[in-house]
Amino acid sequence: MNRRDVIRQTGRVVILSGIGLLSIFLATNQKVVTPENCSVSPLCRNCGKFRKCELPQANKERSHGK
């Protein structure tokens, strides 16, 4: 293994580690959209899917509207 291969392999490890750490950081700080959070509209009543939506925020919005 020569110096060029060592540098190339080290670069790959650093990049993959950075991607892994970034994904863990985003997931733990809830920056990643999960099925529990709507990404279409923050205001449920303005959303075209409001009547059929089963997300907790839509259910809560419907129950407050009645």
N, C-alpha and C positions, 0 to 999 in steps of 0.2 A: 504494500500500500504506500503510495507516494504522497507527497505533501498536498498536491492538488485534490486527490481523493479524500484526504482527511478534512480539508477545508470545505469541500462540497458536502460531505456527510454531516459535518458540524452545522453548516448552514441549514440543511434539511431539518435536523433535530431542533434547532432554534426556532425555525418557522413553524413547525408542527406544534412545538410546546407553546408558542405564542398564541396560535389559533385555539388550542385546547384551553389555555388559561383565560382567554377572552370569552370563549363560550361559557365557561363556568362562571365568570364574573357577571356576564349578562343574564344568565339563568338565575343566579342567586339574588340579583338586584331587580328581578322581575322586569327586565327590559325586553324580554322575548315575549311575543304575543302567544298566549296560550288559548286553548279553546274556551276558557272561561271569560276571556276578555274579547270584546268586539273591536274589530279594526275597521269596520265599515263606517260607523257613525257614533260619535260619543253621545249623541242625543237620540235615544231609542225612537221616540215618536216621529222623528224626521227620516227614519230609515224605511226603505221599501219592504224590508223583510220583517218588520216589527210584529205583524200578526202571527207569523209562523215561527218566529225565533224562540228557541228554548233555552237561551243563555240566562243565567241568574239575573243579570241586570235587566233584561227585557221582562222577565217574570215579575220582578220587583216593580218595574215601571207600570206594568199592566195592573198589578194589585193596588197600587196607589191611585191609579186613575179611576177606579170604580167607586 
